[in-house]
């Protein structure tokens, strides 16, 4: 009898379109032959080099070109850096989305604001569910994080399991009592994990991540010590367990709770509606009703823990909130740590709160925040449970990824089996091994107002120049046939100099522009764009030599 020929298996390709060398914008692409799945679809926030930009989302041009192979978007949890790009991505990728119940509730609220021209396919799953996606299957596994209903994903491929950890920590006393499914992770590890893709956010931090319940002890101390003050608590809107603890302590100490901040209202509304939060009737009051209660009977829960300039806490501190102004009788608790890059914003708002006379508690002074991400000992436990053949650290800046690599090597994993990747770089795995193999299109799209991708590097450069050295506008009219300047040049500036105190410089600049125009006319130049360039170059050289600045110069030359 002839021996049956073994079927040759295909190749797995794994790439990140976001979430590497950055905190946020998580989007990972996993493909096997004709099937592609996406894990998470998050946004990032602009840095100081992106003036005027509201949000940053991944470049999904590769997925748009391969949409016929895309079987679905699988979401690990409901944080903005994992779901925030969905309203933009679903405009062009009409594919099913799979997520747990609270995550779906938050996504539905976000999509309602954006009003897509079709009804997206949002599919609610529970931990333990398995979804078929062509030759791939995706299993949702419960993990603990700073938001309820978070999951890791076990993706079964013909070559073996890929485990995507999502954001996680090992919390043995979670607020909702739902402990991470360590047993299932161990079972999958025993079967054999081909590739582990694991959260690296806290890879630099030794020890274990503390339980969320530790924050409750700190809150109890604050509420018991300040029975005559109003208490204002700023935290992440998505941390429903933290918000639940704040409400519980408020009720215990006879306080009403008012909630402010759009994202906070959205998430608390969804969590309450879906049964993830519970509190007595009448415990929550509208923010407009706080004037009817004395300070010692009020708790205000707000957004703004990252110092965002448009947030509710920022507006309170700077006297711009319609209902709340911070005063010396306020205790302000910032129950969050600063996301890397936000330290200055948080420092600014803390300083202003102190100027208002408030007493401020933050992570630097009191244990009022615990991370939702795994520290080094938690990460070691994840590696020990899954025992991966190959490892790809994800979700972190370069320093986090490299520290996670060192930790994996400490656990005995071979350096050649650890792949620290970059955006767009493809990790290819087949029966013969794993290697980097080429790239796919990647990058970032900037969202400014309703525009997506229409702000590029040139626009950002101009915005930065405008913010640094200002703008000079030149206005003149010429007759190219008669070789004459019809209207003498005039100059307007914004953000360059204070004109009333710089008349001498303004007159010198008019002279430079007039001379440049006369030279162009005498040289029989008839191309208006060429004349504009001559004027711009002449004035730019003069300004640089005279005041050492490089403003944007905009000549408006009319031909009559």
C-alpha positions as CSV (number, residue, x, y, z in Angstrom):
1,X,0.0,0.0,0.0
2,X,1.4,3.4,-1.0
3,X,2.3,5.7,1.8
4,X,0.1,8.7,1.9
5,X,1.9,11.9,0.9
6,X,2.0,14.5,3.7
7,X,0.3,17.8,2.8
8,X,2.6,20.7,2.8
9,X,1.4,23.5,5.0
10,X,1.4,27.1,4.0
11,X,3.0,30.2,5.6
12,X,1.8,32.4,8.4
13,X,2.5,36.1,8.1
14,X,2.3,38.4,11.1
15,X,2.7,42.2,10.9
16,X,1.8,45.3,12.9
17,X,0.2,48.4,11.5
18,X,0.3,50.0,14.9
19,X,1.4,49.3,18.5
20,X,5.2,48.9,17.9
21,X,7.6,51.7,18.9
22,X,4.7,53.5,20.4
23,X,2.0,53.3,23.1
24,X,-1.3,53.2,21.3
25,X,-2.6,52.7,17.8
26,X,-2.7,48.9,18.2
27,X,-3.5,47.0,15.0
28,X,-2.0,43.6,14.2
29,X,-2.5,41.6,11.0
30,X,-2.3,37.8,11.0
31,X,-2.7,35.9,7.7
32,X,-2.5,32.3,6.5
33,X,-2.8,31.6,2.8
34,X,-6.1,33.2,1.7
35,X,-7.3,34.3,5.1
36,X,-6.5,37.5,7.1
37,X,-7.7,38.5,10.5
38,X,-7.0,41.8,12.3
39,X,-6.5,42.0,16.1
40,X,-7.5,45.4,17.5
41,X,-8.1,48.7,15.8
42,X,-6.8,51.5,18.0
43,X,-5.9,55.1,17.8
44,X,-3.0,57.2,19.0
45,X,-2.8,60.7,20.3
46,X,-0.7,63.5,18.6
47,X,2.6,64.6,20.0
48,X,4.2,68.0,20.0
49,X,5.2,67.6,16.4
50,X,1.6,67.4,15.2
51,X,0.0,70.8,16.0
52,X,-3.7,70.9,15.4
53,X,-4.1,67.2,14.9
54,X,-6.8,65.5,16.9
55,X,-6.1,61.8,16.5
56,X,-3.7,59.4,14.8
57,X,-4.9,56.1,13.2
58,X,-3.0,53.4,11.4
59,X,-2.6,53.3,7.6
60,X,-4.8,50.5,6.4
61,X,-4.1,50.6,2.7
62,X,-2.8,47.0,2.8
63,X,-6.1,45.8,4.3
64,X,-8.1,47.8,1.8
65,X,-6.3,46.1,-1.1
66,X,-6.9,42.7,0.5
67,X,-10.4,43.2,1.9
68,X,-11.7,40.1,0.0
69,X,-9.4,38.0,2.2
70,X,-10.2,39.8,5.5
71,X,-12.4,37.5,7.7
72,X,-12.9,39.9,10.6
73,X,-11.6,42.4,13.2
74,X,-11.1,40.8,16.6
75,X,-11.0,43.2,19.6
76,X,-9.3,42.3,22.9
77,X,-10.9,45.1,25.0
78,X,-12.6,48.5,24.9
79,X,-9.8,51.0,25.4
80,X,-9.3,53.8,22.9
81,X,-5.9,52.5,21.8
82,X,-7.6,49.2,20.8
83,X,-11.0,50.4,19.4
84,X,-10.7,54.1,18.7
85,X,-9.9,53.8,14.9
86,X,-12.9,51.6,14.2
87,X,-15.2,54.5,13.1
88,X,-12.7,55.5,10.5
89,X,-11.6,52.0,9.4
90,X,-15.1,50.7,9.1
91,X,-15.9,53.4,6.5
92,X,-13.9,51.4,3.9
93,X,-13.6,47.9,5.5
94,X,-17.1,46.5,5.7
95,X,-16.1,43.4,7.6
96,X,-17.4,41.8,10.8
97,X,-16.2,42.9,14.2
98,X,-16.0,40.5,17.2
99,X,-15.8,41.6,20.8
100,X,-17.1,41.0,24.2
101,X,-20.3,42.6,25.5
102,X,-19.0,45.7,27.2
103,X,-16.6,46.4,24.4
104,X,-19.4,46.1,21.9
105,X,-21.5,48.5,24.0
106,X,-18.6,51.1,23.9
107,X,-18.1,50.6,20.1
108,X,-21.8,51.1,19.5
109,X,-21.7,54.4,21.3
110,X,-18.7,55.5,19.3
111,X,-20.2,54.5,16.0
112,X,-23.4,56.3,16.8
113,X,-21.5,59.6,16.9
114,X,-19.9,59.0,13.5
115,X,-23.1,58.0,11.7
116,X,-21.7,55.6,9.1
117,X,-23.8,55.1,5.9
118,X,-24.4,51.4,6.7
119,X,-24.9,49.3,9.8
120,X,-21.6,47.6,10.7
121,X,-21.7,43.9,11.6
122,X,-20.9,43.9,15.4
123,X,-20.8,40.4,16.9
124,X,-21.0,40.0,20.7
125,X,-18.9,37.1,22.0
126,X,-18.0,35.8,25.5
127,X,-14.8,34.5,27.0
128,X,-14.6,30.9,25.9
129,X,-16.2,31.4,22.5
130,X,-14.4,30.2,19.4
131,X,-15.0,32.0,16.0
132,X,-14.1,30.4,12.7
133,X,-12.3,32.6,10.2
134,X,-11.5,30.5,7.2
135,X,-8.5,28.2,8.0
136,X,-8.1,30.2,11.3
137,X,-10.1,30.0,14.5
138,X,-10.0,32.6,17.2
139,X,-10.7,31.7,20.8
140,X,-11.4,34.5,23.4
141,X,-9.8,33.9,26.8
142,X,-10.6,35.9,29.9
143,X,-7.8,38.1,31.3
144,X,-7.7,40.9,33.9
145,X,-7.1,44.5,32.9
146,X,-8.2,48.0,33.9
147,X,-11.4,47.5,32.0
148,X,-14.0,44.7,32.3
149,X,-14.5,42.1,29.6
150,X,-10.9,42.0,28.5
151,X,-9.6,38.9,26.6
152,X,-6.5,37.4,25.2
153,X,-6.9,35.6,21.9
154,X,-5.7,32.1,21.0
155,X,-5.6,31.8,17.2
156,X,-5.4,28.3,16.0
157,X,-3.6,28.0,12.6
158,X,-2.6,24.8,10.7
159,X,0.9,25.3,12.0
160,X,-0.1,25.8,15.7
161,X,-1.4,28.3,18.1
162,X,-0.7,32.0,18.0
163,X,-1.4,33.6,21.4
164,X,-2.1,37.3,21.5
165,X,-2.1,38.4,25.1
166,X,-4.0,41.6,24.7
167,X,-3.5,44.0,27.7
168,X,-3.4,41.9,30.9
169,X,-2.3,41.4,34.4
170,X,-2.8,38.6,36.9
171,X,-5.2,39.9,39.5
172,X,-6.2,37.3,42.0
173,X,-8.8,39.5,43.7
174,X,-10.5,41.4,40.8
175,X,-13.4,43.7,41.6
176,X,-15.9,41.7,39.5
177,X,-14.6,38.4,40.8
178,X,-13.7,37.2,37.3
179,X,-10.2,35.8,37.6
180,X,-8.0,35.4,34.5
181,X,-8.4,32.0,32.9
182,X,-5.0,30.7,33.7
183,X,-6.2,27.1,33.3
184,X,-7.0,27.5,29.6
185,X,-3.8,29.3,28.9
186,X,-1.9,26.4,30.5
187,X,-3.8,23.9,28.4
188,X,-3.0,25.8,25.2
189,X,0.6,26.0,26.4
190,X,0.6,22.2,26.9
191,X,-0.7,21.7,23.3
192,X,2.1,23.9,22.0
193,X,2.2,27.6,21.3
194,X,3.9,28.5,18.0
195,X,4.0,32.3,18.6
196,X,3.4,34.4,21.6
197,X,2.6,38.1,21.0
198,X,2.7,39.7,24.4
199,X,2.0,43.2,25.9
200,X,5.3,44.9,26.8
201,X,4.0,48.2,28.5
202,X,5.4,47.4,31.9
203,X,8.4,45.2,30.8
204,X,10.7,47.6,32.6
205,X,8.9,47.3,36.0
206,X,10.0,44.6,38.4
207,X,7.6,42.6,40.5
208,X,3.9,41.9,40.1
209,X,1.2,44.4,39.2
210,X,-0.9,45.1,42.3
211,X,-4.6,44.2,42.5
212,X,-7.2,46.9,41.7
213,X,-8.6,46.3,45.2
214,X,-5.5,48.1,46.6
215,X,-6.9,51.4,45.3
216,X,-10.1,50.9,47.3
217,X,-8.1,51.0,50.6
218,X,-6.6,54.3,49.5
219,X,-10.0,55.7,48.6
220,X,-11.4,54.7,51.9
221,X,-8.6,56.6,53.7
222,X,-9.2,59.8,51.6
223,X,-13.0,59.7,52.1
224,X,-12.7,59.1,55.8
225,X,-10.1,61.9,56.2
226,X,-12.0,64.6,54.3
227,X,-15.6,64.5,55.5
228,X,-16.1,68.3,55.2
229,X,-14.7,68.6,51.7
230,X,-15.9,68.1,48.2
231,X,-14.0,65.3,46.5
232,X,-13.2,65.4,42.8
233,X,-11.8,62.3,41.2
234,X,-10.3,62.1,37.8
235,X,-9.6,58.7,36.3
236,X,-9.7,56.9,33.0
237,X,-13.3,56.7,31.7
238,X,-12.9,53.1,30.7
239,X,-11.9,51.9,34.1
240,X,-15.4,50.9,35.2
241,X,-14.1,49.0,38.2
242,X,-12.3,52.1,39.5
243,X,-15.4,54.2,38.9
244,X,-17.5,51.5,40.7
245,X,-15.2,51.8,43.7
246,X,-15.5,55.6,43.8
247,X,-19.3,55.3,43.7
248,X,-19.3,52.6,46.4
249,X,-17.2,54.8,48.8
250,X,-19.3,57.8,48.1
251,X,-22.5,55.9,49.0
252,X,-20.8,54.6,52.1
253,X,-19.9,58.1,53.3
254,X,-23.3,59.6,52.4
255,X,-22.3,61.5,49.2
256,X,-24.1,62.0,45.9
257,X,-22.1,61.4,42.8
258,X,-22.0,63.6,39.7
259,X,-20.3,62.6,36.5
260,X,-18.8,65.0,33.9
261,X,-16.8,64.5,30.7
262,X,-18.3,63.1,27.6
263,X,-16.3,59.8,27.5
264,X,-17.0,59.2,31.2
265,X,-20.7,59.6,30.6
266,X,-20.6,57.3,27.6
267,X,-18.7,54.5,29.2
268,X,-20.5,54.6,32.6
269,X,-23.8,54.7,30.7
270,X,-22.9,51.6,28.6
271,X,-21.5,49.8,31.7
272,X,-24.6,50.5,33.7
273,X,-27.0,49.5,30.9
274,X,-25.2,46.2,30.4
275,X,-25.0,45.4,34.1
276,X,-21.2,45.9,34.6
277,X,-21.9,48.6,37.2
278,X,-24.4,48.7,40.1
279,X,-25.4,51.4,42.6
280,X,-28.5,52.4,44.6
281,X,-31.2,54.5,43.0
282,X,-30.5,58.2,43.5
283,X,-26.8,57.7,44.0
284,X,-26.0,59.5,40.8
285,X,-27.2,63.0,40.2
286,X,-26.9,65.3,37.1
287,X,-23.9,67.7,37.2
288,X,-26.4,70.6,37.0
289,X,-27.8,69.6,40.4
290,X,-24.6,69.9,42.4
291,X,-25.6,73.4,43.5
292,X,-28.4,71.9,45.5
293,X,-26.0,69.9,47.8
294,X,-23.3,71.0,50.3
295,X,-19.7,70.2,49.4
296,X,-19.3,67.5,52.0
297,X,-22.1,65.5,50.4
298,X,-20.7,65.6,46.9
299,X,-18.3,63.5,44.8
300,X,-17.5,64.5,41.2
301,X,-16.1,61.9,38.9
302,X,-14.4,63.4,35.8
303,X,-12.2,62.9,32.8
304,X,-8.9,64.7,32.5
305,X,-6.5,62.5,34.3
306,X,-4.0,63.0,31.5
307,X,-4.2,66.8,31.6
308,X,-5.9,67.0,28.2
309,X,-6.6,70.7,27.5
310,X,-10.2,70.2,26.5
311,X,-11.1,67.8,29.4
312,X,-13.5,68.5,32.2
313,X,-10.8,68.6,34.9
314,X,-8.7,71.1,32.9
315,X,-11.8,73.3,32.4
316,X,-12.5,73.1,36.2
317,X,-9.0,74.1,37.1
318,X,-8.9,77.0,34.7
319,X,-12.4,78.3,35.6
320,X,-13.9,77.4,32.3
321,X,-16.3,74.6,33.3
322,X,-20.0,75.5,33.2
323,X,-20.8,73.8,36.6
324,X,-17.6,73.3,38.6
325,X,-14.9,75.7,39.7
326,X,-12.1,74.3,41.9
327,X,-11.7,76.0,45.3
328,X,-9.8,75.6,48.5
329,X,-12.5,73.3,49.9
330,X,-11.8,70.7,47.2
331,X,-9.9,67.5,47.4
332,X,-8.8,66.5,43.9
333,X,-7.7,62.9,43.3
334,X,-6.0,62.1,40.0
335,X,-6.3,58.3,40.0
336,X,-4.1,57.5,37.0
337,X,-0.5,57.6,36.1
338,X,0.7,59.8,33.2
339,X,1.0,58.0,29.9
340,X,4.5,58.5,28.5
341,X,4.6,62.0,26.8
342,X,1.8,63.4,29.0
343,X,3.9,64.3,32.0
344,X,4.1,68.0,31.2
345,X,0.3,68.2,30.6
346,X,-0.4,66.5,33.9
347,X,2.1,68.7,35.8
348,X,0.5,71.8,34.4
349,X,-3.0,70.9,35.6
350,X,-1.7,69.8,39.0
351,X,0.1,73.2,39.4
352,X,-3.1,75.0,38.5
353,X,-5.2,72.9,41.0
354,X,-2.8,74.0,43.7
355,X,-3.1,77.6,42.7
356,X,-6.9,77.2,43.1
357,X,-6.2,76.2,46.7
358,X,-7.2,72.5,46.3
359,X,-5.4,69.6,48.0
360,X,-4.2,67.2,45.3
361,X,-3.6,63.5,45.6
362,X,-1.9,61.8,42.7
363,X,0.2,58.7,42.0
364,X,3.4,60.4,43.2
365,X,2.0,61.1,46.6
366,X,-0.5,58.2,47.4
367,X,-1.2,54.7,46.2
368,X,-4.4,55.7,44.3
369,X,-3.6,54.0,41.0
370,X,-2.5,50.6,39.9
371,X,-1.6,49.7,36.4
372,X,-3.7,47.3,34.2
373,X,-0.5,46.0,32.5
374,X,1.7,43.1,33.5
375,X,5.0,43.8,35.3
376,X,8.0,41.6,34.9
377,X,6.9,38.7,37.2
378,X,3.5,38.6,35.5
379,X,5.2,38.5,32.1
380,X,7.4,35.6,33.3
381,X,4.3,33.8,34.3
382,X,2.7,34.3,30.9
383,X,5.8,32.9,29.2
384,X,5.9,30.0,31.6
385,X,2.2,29.2,30.9
386,X,2.4,29.4,27.1
387,X,5.9,28.1,26.5
388,X,6.1,29.6,23.0
389,X,8.4,28.4,20.3
390,X,8.7,31.9,18.9
391,X,8.1,35.2,20.6
392,X,7.2,38.7,19.3
393,X,6.9,41.5,22.0
394,X,4.2,44.0,21.1
395,X,2.5,47.1,22.6
396,X,5.3,49.3,23.6
397,X,8.1,51.7,22.7
398,X,11.4,50.3,21.6
399,X,12.8,50.3,25.2
400,X,9.8,48.2,26.4
401,X,10.1,45.8,23.5
402,X,13.9,45.3,24.1
403,X,13.4,44.8,27.9
404,X,10.7,42.2,27.1
405,X,13.2,40.5,24.8
406,X,15.8,40.4,27.7
407,X,13.1,38.9,30.0
408,X,12.3,36.2,27.5
409,X,15.9,35.3,27.1
410,X,16.1,35.1,30.9
411,X,13.3,32.6,30.8
412,X,15.4,30.4,28.5
413,X,14.0,31.4,25.1
414,X,16.5,31.4,22.3
415,X,17.6,34.8,20.9
416,X,17.1,33.6,17.3
417,X,13.5,32.8,18.2
418,X,12.6,36.3,19.5
419,X,11.5,38.8,16.9
420,X,11.5,42.5,17.8
421,X,9.6,43.9,14.9
422,X,8.8,47.3,13.4
423,X,5.6,48.7,11.8
424,X,5.0,47.0,8.5
425,X,7.7,44.4,8.8
426,X,6.4,40.9,8.1
427,X,7.3,37.9,10.3
428,X,6.9,34.8,8.3
429,X,6.5,31.3,9.8
430,X,6.4,28.0,8.1
431,X,7.4,24.4,8.7
432,X,11.1,25.2,8.2
433,X,11.2,28.1,10.7
434,X,10.5,31.8,11.3
435,X,12.2,34.8,9.8
436,X,11.5,38.4,8.8
437,X,10.5,38.6,5.1
438,X,9.7,41.9,3.5
439,X,7.2,44.6,4.5
440,X,3.7,45.8,3.9
441,X,2.5,49.4,3.6
442,X,2.3,51.0,7.0
443,X,2.3,54.5,8.6
444,X,0.0,56.9,10.2
445,X,-3.1,58.9,9.1
446,X,-3.7,62.1,10.9
447,X,-7.3,63.1,11.8
448,X,-8.0,66.8,12.0
449,X,-11.6,67.6,12.5
450,X,-13.6,65.6,9.9
451,X,-10.6,65.2,7.6
452,X,-8.7,61.9,7.6
453,X,-5.3,61.8,6.0
454,X,-5.5,65.3,4.4
455,X,-2.9,66.6,6.8
456,X,0.5,65.4,5.8
457,X,4.1,66.2,6.5
458,X,4.1,69.4,4.4
459,X,1.1,70.8,6.3
460,X,2.6,69.8,9.6
461,X,5.9,71.5,8.6
462,X,4.0,74.7,7.8
463,X,2.1,74.6,11.1
464,X,5.3,74.2,13.0
465,X,6.9,77.1,11.1
466,X,3.9,79.2,11.7
467,X,4.0,78.5,15.4
468,X,7.7,79.2,15.6
469,X,8.3,82.3,13.4
470,X,4.9,83.4,12.1
471,X,3.7,84.5,8.7
472,X,4.4,87.3,6.3
473,X,1.9,88.1,3.5
474,X,2.9,90.3,0.6
475,X,0.3,92.0,-1.6
476,X,1.1,93.8,-4.9
477,X,-0.2,94.2,-8.5
478,X,1.9,94.3,-11.6
479,X,1.3,94.9,-15.4
480,X,3.6,92.4,-17.1
481,X,2.9,93.8,-20.6
482,X,3.8,97.4,-19.6
483,X,6.6,96.2,-17.3
484,X,5.2,98.3,-14.4
485,X,4.3,97.9,-10.8
486,X,0.6,99.0,-10.6
487,X,0.1,98.8,-6.9
488,X,3.1,99.2,-4.5
489,X,3.8,96.2,-2.3
490,X,2.2,96.1,1.1
491,X,3.1,93.7,3.9
492,X,1.0,92.1,6.6
493,X,2.4,89.9,9.4
494,X,1.0,87.5,12.0
495,X,3.1,86.0,14.7
496,X,6.3,87.5,13.3
497,X,6.8,91.0,14.9
498,X,4.7,93.6,16.7
499,X,4.2,96.0,13.7
500,X,3.6,99.2,15.8
501,X,7.1,98.8,17.3
502,X,8.9,97.7,14.2
503,X,8.0,100.3,11.5
504,X,11.6,100.6,10.5
505,X,11.9,96.9,9.8
506,X,8.6,96.9,8.0
507,X,9.8,99.7,5.7
508,X,13.0,97.9,5.0
509,X,11.1,94.8,4.0
510,X,8.8,96.8,1.7
511,X,12.0,98.1,0.0
512,X,13.4,94.6,-0.4
513,X,10.1,93.4,-2.0
514,X,9.8,96.5,-4.2
515,X,13.4,95.9,-5.5
516,X,12.7,92.2,-6.2
517,X,9.6,93.1,-8.1
518,X,11.4,95.7,-10.2
519,X,14.1,93.3,-11.1
520,X,11.6,90.7,-12.2
521,X,9.7,93.2,-14.3
522,X,12.9,94.5,-15.9
523,X,14.1,90.9,-16.6
524,X,10.9,90.5,-18.7
525,X,9.6,87.7,-16.5
526,X,5.9,87.0,-17.3
527,X,5.4,83.9,-15.2
528,X,3.6,85.0,-12.0
529,X,4.9,81.9,-10.1
530,X,8.5,82.7,-11.0
531,X,8.0,86.3,-9.9
532,X,6.5,85.1,-6.6
533,X,9.5,82.9,-6.0
534,X,11.9,85.8,-6.7
535,X,10.1,87.9,-4.1
536,X,9.9,85.2,-1.6
537,X,13.6,84.3,-1.8
538,X,14.7,87.9,-1.6
539,X,12.6,88.6,1.5
540,X,13.5,85.3,3.2
541,X,17.2,86.1,2.8
542,X,16.8,89.6,4.2
543,X,14.7,88.5,7.2
544,X,17.1,85.7,8.1
545,X,20.1,88.1,7.9
546,X,18.3,90.9,9.7
547,X,16.4,89.1,12.6
548,X,17.5,85.4,12.3
549,X,14.0,84.1,11.7
550,X,12.4,81.9,9.1
551,X,8.7,82.9,8.8
552,X,6.4,81.5,6.1
553,X,6.3,84.1,3.3
554,X,3.1,84.2,1.2
555,X,3.3,86.5,-1.9
556,X,0.0,87.5,-3.4
557,X,0.9,89.1,-6.8
558,X,-2.0,90.1,-9.0
559,X,-1.5,90.5,-12.8
560,X,-3.6,93.3,-14.3
